[in-house]
């Protein structure tokens, strides 16, 4: 099995900067990747996906973002092989540290490598945006100013 590290993030500040005409707020925050991480192991298999996890509360079916990433890759890139994913969680589930989103981004990077797709960072970010709103941050990681709820038409 090949091992990847999947890092957590913290939100530094949260500022409500306005309210859109539709009632949604516009927000700003800074995301900072931190050293706390999960270990994610990958192995090819003949077909399908098998997710194993050391935390019983983590779903291992279609509710898991790693599962959704695999479905996206099989459709978009016509992948016929399967994958086994072993999640060794150290990031507390439901803590707001982005563990599930980070795991999904790690799957995108791992699948790009495993299936020799050689995806660029912008390509991976576009795929990540289809899986969840925090997932794109974890492709490059590090630090990012995040703005949400902005009306693109404004």
Legacy VTK file of the C-alpha trace (Angstrom):
# vtk DataFile Version 3.0
C-alpha trace
ASCII
DATASET POLYDATA
POINTS 154 float
0.000 0.000 0.000
1.190 3.503 -0.779
0.927 6.034 2.042
-0.108 9.698 1.703
-0.492 12.273 4.471
-3.724 14.252 4.614
-3.315 17.492 6.620
-5.855 19.364 8.748
-6.565 23.086 8.571
-7.619 25.775 10.970
-9.704 28.866 10.249
-7.951 32.029 11.369
-10.662 34.566 11.999
-14.029 34.757 10.374
-15.352 38.060 9.204
-18.831 38.792 7.928
-18.189 41.457 5.318
-21.668 41.961 3.936
-25.010 40.590 3.006
-26.124 39.771 -0.510
-29.555 40.715 -1.881
-30.562 37.029 -1.610
-29.964 37.125 2.158
-26.720 35.125 2.213
-23.741 36.622 4.001
-20.390 37.245 2.378
-17.605 35.863 4.553
-13.836 36.065 4.698
-11.460 33.785 6.564
-7.891 32.577 6.365
-7.312 28.838 6.122
-3.987 27.584 7.444
-2.777 24.035 6.910
-1.371 22.538 10.127
0.816 19.540 10.944
-2.020 17.351 12.339
-2.764 14.755 9.677
-4.491 11.530 8.780
-2.659 8.716 7.025
-4.304 7.506 3.837
-3.146 4.254 2.229
-3.985 3.215 -1.317
-3.833 -0.091 -3.123
-5.187 -1.101 -6.509
-7.763 -3.853 -6.696
-9.508 -5.545 -9.560
-12.678 -3.463 -9.403
-14.808 -1.273 -7.184
-13.858 0.616 -4.074
-13.252 -0.613 -0.554
-12.793 1.946 2.216
-11.509 0.871 5.616
-11.257 3.243 8.572
-10.103 3.061 12.172
-13.030 5.285 13.309
-16.368 3.475 13.319
-18.304 6.754 12.917
-16.718 7.473 9.511
-18.946 6.208 6.688
-17.263 3.900 4.188
-19.976 4.059 1.535
-21.171 6.732 -0.915
-21.448 9.253 1.961
-17.643 9.290 2.220
-15.966 12.006 0.128
-13.209 9.566 -0.925
-15.908 7.335 -2.370
-17.332 10.331 -4.275
-13.895 11.188 -5.649
-13.487 7.624 -6.900
-16.902 7.770 -8.599
-15.934 11.068 -10.236
-12.644 9.629 -11.511
-14.236 6.437 -12.863
-16.773 8.477 -14.831
-14.496 11.280 -16.032
-11.416 9.191 -16.871
-13.112 5.870 -17.711
-11.165 4.025 -15.005
-12.056 0.339 -14.828
-9.723 -0.745 -12.020
-10.665 -0.497 -8.383
-9.005 0.858 -5.295
-8.716 0.028 -1.612
-8.401 3.018 0.700
-7.377 2.680 4.329
-8.009 5.799 6.412
-6.062 6.079 9.635
-7.765 9.056 11.260
-5.920 11.366 13.641
-7.921 14.494 12.765
-11.000 14.450 15.030
-14.169 13.794 13.045
-16.588 16.739 12.994
-14.050 19.110 14.530
-14.084 21.728 11.769
-10.469 20.892 10.916
-11.376 19.667 7.430
-10.387 16.016 7.783
-12.913 14.651 5.290
-12.201 17.393 2.755
-8.475 16.857 3.159
-8.917 13.105 2.643
-10.864 13.816 -0.565
-8.104 16.103 -1.887
-5.535 13.448 -0.999
-7.542 10.937 -3.062
-7.490 13.302 -6.047
-3.690 13.572 -5.834
-3.258 9.830 -5.263
-5.589 8.792 -8.101
-3.847 11.185 -10.491
-0.614 9.369 -9.671
-2.014 5.818 -9.438
-3.828 5.989 -12.752
-1.025 7.966 -14.472
-3.265 10.914 -15.324
-0.606 13.567 -14.624
-3.228 16.156 -13.664
-2.061 19.731 -13.139
-2.832 21.595 -9.917
-5.540 23.715 -11.631
-7.144 20.529 -13.035
-7.130 18.929 -9.584
-8.625 22.080 -8.044
-11.469 22.043 -10.598
-12.205 18.393 -9.767
-12.013 19.147 -6.025
-14.638 21.892 -6.401
-17.067 19.258 -7.675
-16.670 17.259 -4.447
-16.944 19.905 -1.715
-16.422 23.585 -0.962
-13.326 23.106 1.266
-11.709 20.392 -0.874
-9.958 22.739 -3.379
-7.980 24.398 -0.550
-6.292 21.093 0.273
-4.839 20.568 -3.216
-2.074 23.153 -2.730
-2.675 23.566 1.032
-0.457 26.028 2.934
-2.343 29.323 3.569
-5.252 30.913 1.704
-7.615 33.855 2.001
-11.072 32.381 1.563
-14.096 34.380 0.470
-17.505 32.733 0.388
-20.990 33.792 -0.478
-19.943 36.501 -2.955
-22.321 37.179 -5.777
-20.337 36.597 -8.968
-22.634 39.000 -10.839
-21.762 41.956 -8.581
LINES 1 155
154 0 1 2 3 4 5 6 7 8 9 10 11 12 13 14 15 16 17 18 19 20 21 22 23 24 25 26 27 28 29 30 31 32 33 34 35 36 37 38 39 40 41 42 43 44 45 46 47 48 49 50 51 52 53 54 55 56 57 58 59 60 61 62 63 64 65 66 67 68 69 70 71 72 73 74 75 76 77 78 79 80 81 82 83 84 85 86 87 88 89 90 91 92 93 94 95 96 97 98 99 100 101 102 103 104 105 106 107 108 109 110 111 112 113 114 115 116 117 118 119 120 121 122 123 124 125 126 127 128 129 130 131 132 133 134 135 136 137 138 139 140 141 142 143 144 145 146 147 148 149 150 151 152 153
